[in-house]
Amino acid sequence: MRRDVFQAIADPTRREIIQLVANRSLNMEAVAGNFAVSRTAIYKHIKILTECGLVAIKKQGRERYCEAQLEKLILVADWAETYRLIWNSRLDSLEKYFHQLRNKVDESAK
């Protein structure tokens, strides 16, 4: 099953895994050692991250290393940017409205 990037980042454990491997690759044991849950649970989270394309597993000898593949997070950034623009526009309108109210109050006080 191909999952999407939004499913991956919906879980705080998966976000933390991404953060752990964002700057350097870590072997599976090192990743799992950062959490107070079972290794099996962490491996399932890593599997979801690989299915979403946010983490790649590289074999080096007998070890398997997790490497971040952060390019797909651009989808999230683009999606969030749309809403940032909408909210900035709404807040600008609200600010303009407050300025108009303040001017009316100032004029009526004179």
CYANA upper distance limits for C-alpha pairs under 8 A (distance plus 0.5 A):
  1 MET  CA     51 GLU  CA      8.01
  2 ARG  CA     51 GLU  CA      6.27
  2 ARG  CA     52 CYS  CA      7.09
  3 ARG  CA      7 GLN  CA      7.24
  3 ARG  CA      8 ALA  CA      8.26
  3 ARG  CA     48 ILE  CA      7.80
  3 ARG  CA     51 GLU  CA      6.45
  3 ARG  CA     52 CYS  CA      5.63
  4 ASP  CA      8 ALA  CA      7.32
  4 ASP  CA     52 CYS  CA      5.75
  5 VAL  CA      9 ILE  CA      6.95
  5 VAL  CA     52 CYS  CA      5.88
  5 VAL  CA     53 GLY  CA      8.06
  5 VAL  CA     54 LEU  CA      7.85
  5 VAL  CA     72 LYS  CA      7.36
  5 VAL  CA     73 LEU  CA      7.60
  5 VAL  CA     75 LEU  CA      8.29
  5 VAL  CA     76 VAL  CA      8.09
  6 PHE  CA     10 ALA  CA      6.55
  6 PHE  CA     76 VAL  CA      7.64
  7 GLN  CA     11 ASP  CA      7.98
  8 ALA  CA     14 ARG  CA      6.88
  8 ALA  CA     15 ARG  CA      8.05
  8 ALA  CA     48 ILE  CA      7.08
  8 ALA  CA     49 LEU  CA      6.35
  8 ALA  CA     52 CYS  CA      7.15
  9 ILE  CA     14 ARG  CA      6.72
  9 ILE  CA     15 ARG  CA      5.93
 10 ALA  CA     14 ARG  CA      8.28
 10 ALA  CA     15 ARG  CA      8.19
 11 ASP  CA     15 ARG  CA      6.87
 12 PRO  CA     16 GLU  CA      6.67
 13 THR  CA     17 ILE  CA      6.74
 13 THR  CA     45 HIS  CA      8.07
 14 ARG  CA     18 ILE  CA      6.71
 14 ARG  CA     45 HIS  CA      6.51
 14 ARG  CA     46 ILE  CA      7.88
 14 ARG  CA     49 LEU  CA      7.69
 15 ARG  CA     19 GLN  CA      6.75
 16 GLU  CA     20 LEU  CA      6.64
 17 ILE  CA     21 VAL  CA      6.89
 17 ILE  CA     31 VAL  CA      7.53
 17 ILE  CA     46 ILE  CA      8.28
 18 ILE  CA     22 ALA  CA      6.25
 18 ILE  CA     54 LEU  CA      8.10
 18 ILE  CA     55 VAL  CA      8.00
 18 ILE  CA     68 ALA  CA      6.99
 19 GLN  CA     23 ASN  CA      8.30
 20 LEU  CA     24 ARG  CA      8.19
 20 LEU  CA     31 VAL  CA      7.85
 21 VAL  CA     25 SER  CA      5.78
 21 VAL  CA     26 LEU  CA      6.74
 21 VAL  CA     66 CYS  CA      7.15
 21 VAL  CA     67 GLU  CA      6.37
 21 VAL  CA     68 ALA  CA      6.04
 22 ALA  CA     67 GLU  CA      7.76
 22 ALA  CA     68 ALA  CA      5.65
 22 ALA  CA     70 LEU  CA      8.11
 23 ASN  CA     68 ALA  CA      8.27
 24 ARG  CA     67 GLU  CA      7.48
 24 ARG  CA     68 ALA  CA      8.42
 25 SER  CA     65 TYR  CA      6.49
 25 SER  CA     66 CYS  CA      5.84
 25 SER  CA     67 GLU  CA      5.15
 25 SER  CA     68 ALA  CA      7.72
 26 LEU  CA     30 ALA  CA      6.48
 26 LEU  CA     31 VAL  CA      6.76
 26 LEU  CA     65 TYR  CA      5.72
 26 LEU  CA     66 CYS  CA      5.91
 26 LEU  CA     67 GLU  CA      7.56
 27 ASN  CA     31 VAL  CA      6.93
 27 ASN  CA     63 GLU  CA      7.00
 27 ASN  CA     64 ARG  CA      6.00
 27 ASN  CA     65 TYR  CA      4.50
 27 ASN  CA     66 CYS  CA      6.47
 28 MET  CA     32 ALA  CA      6.66
 28 MET  CA     43 TYR  CA      8.29
 28 MET  CA     63 GLU  CA      8.31
 28 MET  CA     64 ARG  CA      6.60
 28 MET  CA     65 TYR  CA      6.43
 28 MET  CA     66 CYS  CA      7.10
 29 GLU  CA     33 GLY  CA      6.45
 29 GLU  CA     39 ARG  CA      8.47
 30 ALA  CA     34 ASN  CA      7.37
 31 VAL  CA     35 PHE  CA      8.22
 31 VAL  CA     42 ILE  CA      8.47
 32 ALA  CA     38 SER  CA      8.29
 32 ALA  CA     39 ARG  CA      6.08
 32 ALA  CA     42 ILE  CA      6.35
 32 ALA  CA     43 TYR  CA      8.20
 35 PHE  CA     42 ILE  CA      8.39
 37 VAL  CA     41 ALA  CA      7.06
 37 VAL  CA     42 ILE  CA      7.73
 38 SER  CA     42 ILE  CA      7.08
 39 ARG  CA     43 TYR  CA      6.55
 40 THR  CA     44 LYS  CA      6.74
 41 ALA  CA     45 HIS  CA      6.92
 42 ILE  CA     46 ILE  CA      6.68
 43 TYR  CA     47 LYS  CA      6.57
 44 LYS  CA     48 ILE  CA      6.88
 45 HIS  CA     49 LEU  CA      6.79
 46 ILE  CA     50 THR  CA      6.66
 46 ILE  CA     55 VAL  CA      7.84
 47 LYS  CA     51 GLU  CA      6.66
 48 ILE  CA     52 CYS  CA      6.71
 49 LEU  CA     53 GLY  CA      6.74
 49 LEU  CA     54 LEU  CA      5.81
 49 LEU  CA     55 VAL  CA      5.94
 50 THR  CA     54 LEU  CA      6.34
 50 THR  CA     55 VAL  CA      5.26
 50 THR  CA     56 ALA  CA      6.19
 50 THR  CA     57 ILE  CA      7.98
 53 GLY  CA     69 GLN  CA      7.11
 53 GLY  CA     72 LYS  CA      7.51
 54 LEU  CA     68 ALA  CA      6.41
 54 LEU  CA     69 GLN  CA      5.17
 54 LEU  CA     70 LEU  CA      6.21
 54 LEU  CA     71 GLU  CA      8.16
 54 LEU  CA     72 LYS  CA      7.03
 54 LEU  CA     73 LEU  CA      8.29
 55 VAL  CA     66 CYS  CA      6.71
 55 VAL  CA     67 GLU  CA      5.94
 55 VAL  CA     68 ALA  CA      5.08
 55 VAL  CA     69 GLN  CA      5.71
 55 VAL  CA     70 LEU  CA      8.32
 56 ALA  CA     66 CYS  CA      6.27
 56 ALA  CA     67 GLU  CA      5.69
 56 ALA  CA     68 ALA  CA      6.93
 56 ALA  CA     69 GLN  CA      7.10
 57 ILE  CA     64 ARG  CA      6.72
 57 ILE  CA     65 TYR  CA      5.95
 57 ILE  CA     66 CYS  CA      5.31
 57 ILE  CA     67 GLU  CA      6.83
 58 LYS  CA     64 ARG  CA      6.11
 58 LYS  CA     65 TYR  CA      5.61
 58 LYS  CA     66 CYS  CA      7.03
 58 LYS  CA     67 GLU  CA      7.83
 59 LYS  CA     63 GLU  CA      6.30
 59 LYS  CA     64 ARG  CA      5.01
 59 LYS  CA     65 TYR  CA      6.71
 60 GLN  CA     64 ARG  CA      6.73
 60 GLN  CA     65 TYR  CA      7.85
 70 LEU  CA     74 ILE  CA      8.30
 72 LYS  CA     76 VAL  CA      8.15
 73 LEU  CA     77 ALA  CA      6.82
 74 ILE  CA     78 ASP  CA      6.47
 75 LEU  CA     79 TRP  CA      6.67
 76 VAL  CA     80 ALA  CA      6.56
 77 ALA  CA     81 GLU  CA      6.44
 78 ASP  CA     82 THR  CA      7.07
 79 TRP  CA     83 TYR  CA      7.55
 80 ALA  CA     84 ARG  CA      6.64
 81 GLU  CA     85 LEU  CA      6.67
 82 THR  CA     86 ILE  CA      6.94
 83 TYR  CA     87 TRP  CA      6.57
 84 ARG  CA     88 ASN  CA      6.49
 85 LEU  CA     89 SER  CA      6.66
 86 ILE  CA     90 ARG  CA      6.80
 87 TRP  CA     91 LEU  CA      6.51
 88 ASN  CA     92 ASP  CA      6.50
 89 SER  CA     93 SER  CA      6.74
 90 ARG  CA     94 LEU  CA      6.72
 91 LEU  CA     95 GLU  CA      6.59
 92 ASP  CA     96 LYS  CA      6.69
 93 SER  CA     97 TYR  CA      6.68
 94 LEU  CA     98 PHE  CA      6.75
 95 GLU  CA     99 HIS  CA      6.78
 96 LYS  CA    100 GLN  CA      6.80
 97 TYR  CA    101 LEU  CA      6.77
 98 PHE  CA    102 ARG  CA      6.59
 99 HIS  CA    103 ASN  CA      6.63
100 GLN  CA    104 LYS  CA      6.78
101 LEU  CA    105 VAL  CA      6.71
102 ARG  CA    106 ASP  CA      6.53
103 ASN  CA    107 GLU  CA      6.56
104 LYS  CA    108 SER  CA      6.63
105 VAL  CA    109 ALA  CA      6.67
106 ASP  CA    110 LYS  CA      7.16
